Amino acid sequence: MSMSVRRIALLLVAVLAVAACSNGSGRAPYLTQPAVSCPAVDGLAGQRSADPLPTDFRPVSAIRCAFQPIVAPSAGSRSSGLAWVVAQRSAGPFDDLVRALHLPPQEQNGEPVCPAVFVMPVLLALTDASGNTVLPALPGTVCRTPLPEVQSELDALAWVDIARQQ
């Protein structure tokens, strides 16, 4: 096994161990979107927000970027072990997604038991009719994954590929 693969495996184990820890506040956090690069989103909004979707924001389009782990990051990559694979656009309808994004993070009851799974990040940008784009924080579980309702609503939308990494 090469040294690069060992380092990535060790990094993955460390990330999973940290992610499984509770934040001690009694409520799961809002999950700031990953600080990884995706050209379809990078030009739309300046920075990821630590705040949830504003209550008055009404999206008319969405772009999401999916990622995959890479064994040896390229010299030009800013994503430290992750590379975007596909960017997709959806025209909605977004009512159910907006409802899911407005849910509060999960309550913590006792010590959480979190599975040791790596959830691949998804970068989500929402744009309203005025052209304003936000990358909202997502309501999370105590295991620091997006709420299942959020993932279900994202999966339910019709998505069209707009860019694919070779």
C-alpha positions as CSV (number, residue, x, y, z in Angstrom):
1,M,0.0,0.0,0.0
2,S,1.5,3.3,-1.0
3,M,2.2,6.1,1.5
4,S,-0.4,8.4,-0.1
5,V,-3.2,5.8,0.2
6,R,-2.2,5.2,3.9
7,R,-2.3,9.0,4.6
8,I,-5.7,9.3,3.0
9,A,-7.0,6.3,5.0
10,L,-5.6,7.8,8.2
11,L,-7.1,11.2,7.4
12,L,-10.5,9.5,6.7
13,V,-10.5,7.7,10.0
14,A,-9.6,10.9,11.8
15,V,-12.4,12.8,10.1
16,L,-14.9,10.1,10.9
17,A,-13.8,10.0,14.6
18,V,-14.2,13.8,14.9
19,A,-17.5,13.8,13.0
20,A,-19.0,11.2,15.4
21,C,-18.4,13.4,18.5
22,S,-21.2,15.4,19.9
23,N,-21.1,19.2,20.1
24,G,-22.5,19.2,23.6
25,S,-25.1,21.8,23.1
26,G,-28.2,19.5,23.1
27,R,-28.9,20.4,19.5
28,A,-27.1,19.3,16.4
29,P,-25.4,22.0,14.4
30,Y,-26.3,23.7,11.1
31,L,-23.8,22.3,8.7
32,T,-21.8,24.9,6.8
33,Q,-21.4,23.7,3.2
34,P,-18.0,22.2,2.3
35,A,-15.1,24.5,1.5
36,V,-14.4,22.7,-1.7
37,S,-14.2,24.1,-5.2
38,C,-16.7,23.6,-8.0
39,P,-16.6,26.0,-11.0
40,A,-20.4,25.9,-11.5
41,V,-20.9,27.3,-7.9
42,D,-17.7,29.3,-7.3
43,G,-18.8,32.2,-9.4
44,L,-22.3,32.5,-8.1
45,A,-21.8,33.3,-4.4
46,G,-18.9,34.7,-2.4
47,Q,-18.8,32.4,0.6
48,R,-20.6,29.6,2.4
49,S,-23.0,30.7,5.1
50,A,-23.1,29.5,8.6
51,D,-26.8,30.6,8.7
52,P,-29.8,28.5,7.6
53,L,-31.8,29.5,4.5
54,P,-33.5,32.9,5.2
55,T,-37.2,32.4,5.8
56,D,-38.2,34.8,3.0
57,F,-35.9,33.3,0.3
58,R,-37.7,31.7,-2.6
59,P,-35.4,29.8,-5.0
60,V,-36.2,29.5,-8.6
61,S,-33.2,27.4,-9.5
62,A,-30.5,25.3,-7.8
63,I,-27.1,24.0,-8.6
64,R,-25.5,21.2,-6.8
65,C,-22.0,19.8,-7.2
66,A,-21.1,16.2,-6.2
67,F,-17.6,15.2,-5.2
68,Q,-15.5,12.1,-4.9
69,P,-12.3,11.4,-2.9
70,I,-9.0,11.6,-4.8
71,V,-6.0,9.6,-3.8
72,A,-3.3,12.1,-4.8
73,P,-4.5,15.7,-4.9
74,S,-3.2,17.6,-8.0
75,A,-1.0,20.6,-7.5
76,G,-3.8,22.9,-8.8
77,S,-6.5,21.5,-6.6
78,R,-7.8,23.6,-3.7
79,S,-10.0,20.7,-2.5
80,S,-7.5,18.7,-0.4
81,G,-8.6,15.2,-1.1
82,L,-11.9,15.8,-2.8
83,A,-12.6,16.7,-6.4
84,W,-15.9,17.7,-8.0
85,V,-17.3,15.1,-10.4
86,V,-20.6,16.6,-11.7
87,A,-22.5,19.9,-11.5
88,Q,-26.2,19.7,-11.9
89,R,-29.1,22.3,-12.2
90,S,-32.7,22.0,-11.1
91,A,-35.6,24.3,-11.9
92,G,-37.7,22.9,-9.0
93,P,-40.3,22.9,-7.7
94,F,-38.6,23.8,-4.4
95,D,-41.4,24.1,-1.9
96,D,-40.6,20.8,-0.2
97,L,-36.9,21.4,-0.2
98,V,-37.4,24.9,1.4
99,R,-39.6,23.3,4.1
100,A,-36.9,20.7,4.8
101,L,-34.2,23.4,4.9
102,H,-36.2,25.4,7.5
103,L,-36.4,22.4,9.9
104,P,-34.4,22.8,13.0
105,P,-31.3,20.6,13.5
106,Q,-31.9,17.3,15.3
107,E,-32.3,17.3,19.1
108,Q,-29.7,15.4,21.0
109,N,-31.0,12.9,23.5
110,G,-28.3,11.2,25.5
111,E,-25.0,10.1,24.0
112,P,-25.3,9.8,20.2
113,V,-24.2,6.6,18.5
114,C,-23.1,7.5,15.1
115,P,-22.2,5.0,12.3
116,A,-18.7,5.3,11.0
117,V,-19.7,6.2,7.5
118,F,-18.3,8.9,5.2
119,V,-21.0,11.0,3.7
120,M,-19.8,12.6,0.4
121,P,-20.3,16.3,0.5
122,V,-22.7,18.1,-1.8
123,L,-22.4,21.8,-2.5
124,L,-25.8,23.4,-2.9
125,A,-26.4,26.9,-4.3
126,L,-30.0,28.4,-4.5
127,T,-30.9,31.4,-6.7
128,D,-34.0,33.5,-6.4
129,A,-35.9,35.4,-9.1
130,S,-33.8,38.6,-8.5
131,G,-30.5,36.7,-9.1
132,N,-29.4,36.5,-5.5
133,T,-27.6,33.3,-4.7
134,V,-27.1,31.7,-1.3
135,L,-25.2,28.7,-0.1
136,P,-27.2,28.1,3.1
137,A,-26.1,26.0,6.1
138,L,-28.0,22.7,6.2
139,P,-29.9,21.5,9.3
140,G,-27.9,18.5,10.6
141,T,-28.2,15.4,12.7
142,V,-26.2,14.8,15.9
143,C,-23.9,12.8,13.7
144,R,-23.1,15.8,11.6
145,T,-24.9,14.7,8.4
146,P,-27.7,16.6,6.7
147,L,-31.2,15.8,8.0
148,P,-32.7,12.9,6.1
149,E,-35.6,15.1,5.0
150,V,-33.1,17.5,3.3
151,Q,-31.4,14.6,1.5
152,S,-34.8,13.1,0.4
153,E,-36.0,16.4,-1.0
154,L,-32.7,17.0,-2.9
155,D,-33.0,13.5,-4.3
156,A,-36.6,14.1,-5.3
157,L,-35.8,17.0,-7.6
158,A,-35.2,16.6,-11.3
159,W,-31.5,17.4,-12.0
160,V,-29.8,18.0,-15.3
161,D,-26.0,17.7,-15.7
162,I,-24.4,21.0,-16.7
163,A,-20.7,20.1,-16.3
164,R,-18.8,16.9,-15.7
165,Q,-15.1,16.5,-14.6
166,Q,-13.1,14.4,-17.0
